[in-house]
Amino acid sequence: MGDAHPPRPAPAPTDAAGRLRADFVEWMQGLDAGWVTATPGLGRPAQLTALGNGVVPQQATRALQLLAPPFPRCSRCAAG
């Protein structure tokens, strides 16, 4: 996850019954194909729950960039 992969086409957002598809949510979050949806024994409802409770890597990266100030080097640490 997070490697520089070429963009893949978006899966259809809904299935034949009009329900949200987990692989579409996975794609929207920028996760590798199968990151959640290829987990053995995890059905569609559990996949959507996992995706809904997950952290979108791009958002987490940006939040850390904005919220974590750069720390100056410790003068004692630099001397050793």
N, C-alpha and C positions, 0 to 999 in steps of 0.2 A: 504494500500500500504506500502511496505517496511517491513512488518512482515516476520518472518522466515517461509515461506511456502515451502513445498517440491517442487522441480522443476517439472514443468509440461511439457509434450511433446510439441515440437514446432508445431504450425499449419502449414499447407501447405503455402508456400510463395506467391503463385499466385492462382487465381481462374481459372475456366474452360476457360475463355477468355484470360488468360495470364496476367491479371492485378494484381498488388500488392494488397495483402489482408491487411486490417487494423489490423486484429487480429494478424497477423504475426509481424507487426511493433510494436504493443503493447507488444507482447512477447519479441521481440528483445530488447526493452527498459527496460525490467524487471518489467513492470507494472502488477498489478493484472489483471486477465482475466476480461474483461468488463469495466475496468477503463475508457476507452474512448468509446469502441465499444458498450457498453450497454446503452449509453446515449440516452434517447428517442428523436426522431425527428432528430437525427444527421445521415445523410447519409454517404456513403463511402467517397466521396470527402471531406466532412467537417471533417470526422474522420481523414483522412490522413493529412489534413491541421493542425488540432489540434495536432496530434502526431508530425508532422514536426516542429511545433512551440514550442513544449514542451521541458522541461528540463528532461534529463535522471537522475533520482535520484542518481545513483551510481557515475556519473560524477560530479554532483554538490557537493556531499559529499567529493569526493577526491579533487576537486578544492578548497573547503573551508579549507580542511586540509593543503593543500600546500600553500595557499595564506594568510590565516589569522594567523598572528603570535600569539603565546600565550602572553597574556598581564600580566605583573607582578601585583601583588595585590597592590592596593593603600594603602600606609601606613596610611593615614588619615581614610580610610574606615575600615581598619582592626582594628584600635584603638577604633572605636565606637561600 
